[in-house]
Amino acid sequence: MSRYINIHSHHTFPGDNLSIFCLYDQFERAESGLTCSVGLHPWYLDHAEADCEAIRKYMSLPNVLAIGECGLDKLAKTDWDWQMKWLIWQIDLANSINKPLIIHCVKAFEDLLAVFKMHPPKVPVIIHGFNKKPELAQQLVQHRLYISFGKALFQSHPGPLEALEHIPADHFFLETDDAAMPIADVYAKAAKIRKTGEDEIILQLQKNFQNVFAR
């Protein structure tokens, strides 16, 4: 098992760490063996009907670990009903191939939970890039969702720091998203926030990864 696990990234990094690269276009890159997720991002749905065929082509490759990032974004210019349509399609897709979902959600958590109630994911769901208050994190965990933390841990807003401090150890991951920082820096920050050793964080996230991706 890799020492550090980067659950969601838009960059490729050298070294032996496990990093899941997000493919929302150029899906053929999955053929290279790149460890990745494939999905229809709510910002980029202009060619969704064509892109969904590419996703079907590559989704079963062993190096494609998850479907996503997909989700809902109320700040996006994309039509809301169109976002809903393709989120539901990807929930059904993930269920059909038994791979986790990586979710992008901006100002739409109530809507997201409502979709999940009507179209329940049968696979683990990871909310990536969490930057909200601990009360929301607690609500998401109560719905058996996993939460991934990244660059928000380095910003001044205390919400995500408090959320990470109090979240159950078996329900979180760490990521770099679009930040060009080493994942090791995120681990070091998380260890400081949770007032524990970095090795404990490493071992816990390796266990979480096994629980979610090696079912």
N, C-alpha and C positions, 0 to 999 in steps of 0.2 A: 504494500500500500504506500502511495506517495506520502511524503511528510506533510506537505501543504496541499489543500484542496481548494481550488478557486471555482466556486459553483457557477459563476456567470461572468463572462468577460467578452469585450469587443476587441481585445488585443491578443496576439499570440506572444508567449514569453518563452525564452530558452530555459533549459533545465529539465529536471525530472519531476517537477510538481505537476499534479493533475489539474488542468484548467479546461473548463467547458466553454468553448468558443461559440458565441451566438451567431448563427447564420440566419439572416432574414432576407438575404438575396444571395446570388452566386451559389446556389445550393449544390452545384456540381463539385464544389470544394470538399464536400463530404466524401467523395470518392478517393481523396488523397490519404484517407486514414485519420484525418484530423479529428480529435476528440471534440465533439460539438453537440449542440442542440439545433433543431431546425424548426422554424415557425413563421407565422404571419404576424408581424409586429403591427399594432394598431396605427402607427404612423404611416405605414407603407402598404396600403391595401389597394392601390390603384390597379394592380395586376394580380389580384388575389386569385382569380379563377384560373389563371395560367400557373401561378406559383404553387397552388395546391397540388397540381399534377406533379411538379418537381418534388414537392415534399413527399408525396406518396411513393415516388421512385426511390428516395434515399432514406426514408424514415426507419426502415428495418435493418440498416447496416449496423453492425455491432459497435462501431465507434460513435454512432448517433445515440446519445444517452437520454435525451429528453425531447419533448415537443415544447417549443417556445423560443424566444419569449413571445408570448401572446397575451392578450388582455384587453383592458378598457382604459381610455385616457380622455377625460373631459376637456383637456386643454388642446387636444389634437384637432386638426382641421377635418379629419375623416368623419364622414357621416356616422351618427351614433348607431343607427340600425345596422349599418354595414359592419361596424365594429362588433356588435352583438352577434350577428350572423356568423362571423368567422371565429369568434371565440367559442361559440357552441360547437362549430364544426371541429375545432381543435380539441375540445374536451372529448367529443365522441371518438376522434382519431386516437388520442392518447389511451382512452379506454380500450380501443380495439387492438392495440399493439402492446398494451401493458407497459408503457413508459411514462415517467413522471412529467408533470407540467411545470414550466417555469413561467410565472405570471408577472406582467407589467401592469401596474394599477396606479392611476393618478386621479385623485379626487372622485373615486368611484367604488369605494369598498363596499358600501351598502348594495350597490347595483351588482357587484361581483358576487357577493354572498347570495343575493336573490337568484342570480343565474345558476349558481352551484346548487341551490335548493331545487330548482326546476330540472337541472341537467347535472346530476351528481357525478363528480369525478370518482372513478373507482381506483384511481392511482394516486400516489402522493403528489401534493401540490406545494410548490415553493414560491412564496412571494418575494421577488428579488428587489434589491435596492430600498429596503425599508428605511423611512426617514420620519416616521410619525411618533405619536406619544405611546407610552407603555400601555395605556388602557386599550388602545386599538390592537396592539400586539397580543395582549391577553385575550381579546375577543377572537382574533384569528386563530390562536392556539386552541381555544375552546372548540373551534370548528375543525380541529385536527390538521391545520395548515402549518407548514414550515416557513420560517422567515429568514431571509438572507440579508446581512448587513455589510456595508462597504464604506464608501467615501463619506457618508453622512456622519460617521463616527469621528471624523476629523474636523467637523464644522462646529460652530458655536451653539447651535440649538441643542438643548439637553434631552429632548424627547427620545431620540433613538439611542442615546447612551443609557438612559434609564431603562428603556425597553430591553436592551441587550443585557443589562445588569440583572434583570429580574426574570428573563425568559427561562423556561425549563431547559436544561442542558441538552435534552434530546430533541429539541425543536428548532435549532438554528444552524445556519451556515454562514460562511464569509465569502466575499467576492470583491473584485475590482471594478466590474462593470466597464465603463468607458474611461476610467482613470488609468493612466500609464504608471502605476505604482506597483511595487512588488507585493504579492499577496502576503509575504512574511511580515510586512509592515502592518497589515490589517490584523493579522494574528497577534502581533505584539500589542497593538492597541486594544484588542478584545480582551487579552489576558489582564491588562491593566484595569479595564473597566469592570471585569468580573472578579478582580482581586484574587487571581489564581495564577499558577504557573503556565507558561506557554505550552509546555509538554502536555498538560492536562487538556488544554484546548485542542491540541493536535489529536490526541487520542480520542476525545469525544467526537470531533468532526469526522474522523475516520469511521467511527462506529455509526454516526448518523448517516454517512454516505452509504455504508453497507446496508443499513435498514431501508433506505430509500431506493437505491439503484441496484441492489443485488438481491431483490426479493425472489 
